[in-house]
Amino acid sequence: MSQGSDHVEQIDEHFLSAVQALTGPPAGAGPPRPDVAGAPGASSAPQLLALFDAQAGSRHLDFAARELGRRKLGYYSIGSSGHESNAAVAAALRPTDPALLHYRSGGFYLRRAHQVPGRDPVRDVLLGVVASAEEPISAGRHKVFGHGELGIIPQTSTIASHLPRAMGLAFSVGRAERLDVTSEWPADAVVVSSFGDASANHSTALGAINAAAHCAHQGLPMPLLLVCEDNGLGISVRTPPEWVASAHSRHPGIRYSAVDGADPAQCLETAAELAEWVREHRRPALLHLRTVRLMGHAGSDVESGYRTRSEILADYDRDPLLATAAALIHRGVRSPAEVLDRYESWRAEVARIAEEVLSRPKLADRAEVMAAIAPADPGAVRDRAAHRTAQRARHFGENAPESAGPLTLAESINRGLADALATDPGTLVFGEDVAGKGGVYGVTRGLRRAFGGLRVFDTLLDEQSILGTALGAGLAGMVPVPEIQYLAYLHNAADQLRGEAATLGFFSNGRFRNPMVVRIAGYGYQKGFGGHFHNDNSVAALRDIPGLVVASPSCPDDAAAMLRTCIAAARVDGRVCAFLEPIALYHERDLHEPGDNAWLARYPAPGDGHVPIGSARTHGSGDELTLVTFGNGVPRCLRVARRLEREGVGVRVLDLRWLSPLPTEDLLTAAMATGRVLVADETRRSGGVSEPVVTALVDAGFTGSIARVTSADSFIPLGGAAQHVLLSEDSIEGAARDLLRRSTR
């Protein structure tokens, strides 16, 4: 029974009565076995006692969370009861082994905390239950298991979306040492990641497991310990018997072991043996931990609605906490009364701390809630972007990119990537076809030859794994620059940005970061090679992710400078950046007439080429009309502006450059300069960029004339039919003339 409550949890009563009925070693069994006296071993008496303490503490935390919820003082919390055998996994690892955990990891969290002097894991967890700002990882933003000092990276995933990140971190820990990059994880670390049997069926989990096996098959280090905690249920949906073993026991390159959570000695021994094997061989393994789920999915779940009473009671006999108590008693380590005293002391301790944390402060206002989303130090980013390192000078010598002649957009991005690789040994460039081929459009050509396969490499064809590799590399101290081959392909993996990359700082109060710059080839207007999957113009999935920087360069010099800014922001602020590259402009040279070479530009040197995040670029100084655009819209608007100017109309073109955050100050300045704004938007009319641009003007109090012209709300067809739905030069010019006529009446 929880202290201060009349509510009795049935599993609590069952544990108490079952322990009272247990007996010690049989009479005449002789002196205690050596392990009872404390001899070393995975399942020695001290290890069993530590296991019991972690499990009992976790069980009473579940009781307290439910009681606080009933009192309307605690918040939605998924319990760990029945899964406490995962404490044996923590015992097999070191606090310096990064852990990305399933949400039923109370036992693991308490056992790891016991390895680090000075930690109070009970207080940690309860501060999270009551959403206190003093909670040590998320500052009350979410109930998560995480702590920087414990090497536990917080996860909110319910569908194993953290597995690609875990795979990427395992891929990166040794690579960081080989590149002489400072990392908080030792080179011999083992990455552990746990997930449920229902989540094991999700494409995200399957992709990450496949990527781990893919690396192992090639002999690449992958020290990843996967732990599938199999309780046979996904909320109310049953996992078919033996499905996890059937699906996961025969992965090539992944060692598989299974153990029953109701056998504490075997759990300790198997976990220790498997963790040591992963550490020694630097290869992945999967521990299939058979568990039970006690007290339902979560506090609000009525388990009796889909399980019979006999099924629920049968799981009580497989309770891992009861199994550990029985092992202590049967081995003569503790008597039943001593076990119950230990159990009740945890009850009292948890109840005492539960009352104390109720008075601890909560997040006070909007600013406190949002402080950890995207911390920014623009001055430090500027200084980083302008810095010329000795490594850069040694690599380029007299052939620095700025010494070359005018470049195309693709050439400028290529030189910008080379610049980043030469400047910072922690920069990585990777993706499908990136290394050997040099990219589908040649943008990364020559980089692998210049910087080697450790830093420029090809990946398997799986966008989730590409982004997961980047997520892990960022945690290992590097700045990953992954490529997504086409914008349409990003949508296969958008949750790796939305649910994983962008949330990590928020849910760790800035303790952990995901520095990365995701290069994405996109937009329409390709000639001779197109259709929807190579001409996608939808950016809505990116623009509403809090803290995500969305860069959209158009001009070659801007592309190099903005790439430099994004990489500096990733390194300095841990920012997550999406770098949208207009495919149709990659190799363009001309602007107004064939052969004018007006779309080429010189490469900006580091000291000259910083573009602050959220700053626009203005072309021209006309005072009658402002054309607001970006990407492929920029050359189109510049050509329209030239024709209008020949008729005596003063036009300026504002290239937004940054789609998130929008350059609202520059936008308003350009709008006020003419009093008329036409937004020329190559994305769709619904959910496109023009909507927030118009909203920003209205919110800022702009009272002039506003219109917009966009692409249609359509997928992009193949061939010439694409021109029927894409923003055209003629439509921009027509809309501009209409706006000028209407606003002068």
Secondary structure, 3 states (H helix, E strand, C coil): CCCCCCCCCHHHHHHHHHHHCCCCCCCCCCCCCCCCCCCCCCCCHHHHHHHHHHHHHHHHHHHHHHHHHHCCCCCCCCCCCCCHHHHHHHHCCCCCCCEECCCCCHHHHHHHHCCCCCCCHHHHHHHHHCCCCCCCCCCCCCCCCCECCCCEECCCCCCCCCHHHHHHHHHHHHHHHHCCCCCCCCCCCCEEEEEECCHHHCHHHHHHHHHHHHHHHCCCCCCEEEEEEECCEECCEECCCCHHHHHHCCCCCCEEEEEECCCHHHHHHHHHHHHHHHHHHCCCEEEEEECCCCCCCCCCCCHHHCCCHHHHHHHHCCCHHHHHHHHHHHCCCCCHHHHHHHHHHHHHHHHHHHHHHCCCCCCCCHHHHHCCCCCCCHHHHHHHHHCCCHHHHHHHCCCCHHHCCCECHHHHHHHHHHHHHHHCCCEEEEECCCCCCCCCCCCCCCHHHHHCCCCEEECCCCHHHHHHHHHHHHHCCCEEEEEECCHHHHCCCHHHHHHHHHHHHHHCCCCCCCCEEEEEEECCCCCCCCCHHHCCCCCHHHHCCCCCEEECCCCHHHHHHHHHHHHHHHHHHCCEEEEEEEHHHCCCCCCCCCCCCCCCECCCCCCCCCCCCCCCEEECCCCCEEEEECCCHHHHHHHHHHHHHHCCCCEEEEECCEEECCCHHHHHHHHHHHCEEEEEEEEECCCCCHHHHHHHHHHCCCCCEEEEEEECCCCCCCHHHHHHCCCCHHHHHHHHHHHHHHHHC
